Amino acid sequence: MTRERLSIDVLPEEHRRIKAYAALHGETIREYVVESVRERLRQEAEERGLSALTMNLNQDPVLKELWDNEKDAAYDKI
């Protein structure tokens, strides 16, 4: 797998915090930052997927019926 180089500038305090958290996780700064970025990308993908799913509710009556029901409404309150 080929890689692209990415260079970022952070504030000294941010650098210290990143370094400390990386050490707590037993990772290098590079490993910690790459994993953090990957996790954020996963979250973004999940949010966009959920958003796309909910936008399609009005277009798909079967999906809307499955999504909007009293039994599962209890989970909306959590």
N, C-alpha and C positions, 0 to 999 in steps of 0.2 A: 504494500500500500504506500503510495507516495504521500508526502506531507508538505504542507505549506507552512512557512514561518510567519509568526504573528508577533509583533512587538507592541507592547503597551506601556504607557507611563502611568504610574500611580503615585499617590502622595506617600511621603515617608511613613506616616502612621499606618496607612493601608498596607504598605510593604511589611511592616513589623507584624501586623495582625495576620496577614497571609502566611508569613513565615512561621508564626507561633501555631496557627491552626494546622498547618502542614506537619509540623513537628508532632503535634498531639495525635495526628492520624498516622504517624510513621511514614510520611510521604515527603518527597521532594517538593519544592515550590512548584515546579513544572507539573508534576503529577497532580498535585492538589488543584491547581488552576485549571488544568485540562479536564479533570473530573468534574469540577464545579461548572465549567462551561457546558460539558456534555449533559449534566443533570438539568441545567437551565433549558437547554435545547429540547430535552425530553419533555419537560413541563410545558414548554410552549407548544410542542406538537400535540400533547394530550389536550391542552386547553383549546387549541384550534379545532381538534377533532371533535371535542364535546360541543364546541360552539357550532360547528357545521352540522352536527347531529341534531341539536335543538332547533336550528334554523329550518331544518327539513320537516319538523313536526307538523307544521300547518299544511305541507304539501303531501304528506303521507298519512291518511286517516288511520291506517292500521297501527303505524308507529305511534301516532298521537294517542290512540286508545291504550296502547301498552304503557306509554310513558305517564299519562295522566289517569291515575286510578286511586281510589281511596286507600287501598291496602298499602301502596308504596308512598302515599302522601306523608305518612309518619316519618319517613326518612328525610323529607324536606325540612322538617323542624329541627333536625339535629345540627 
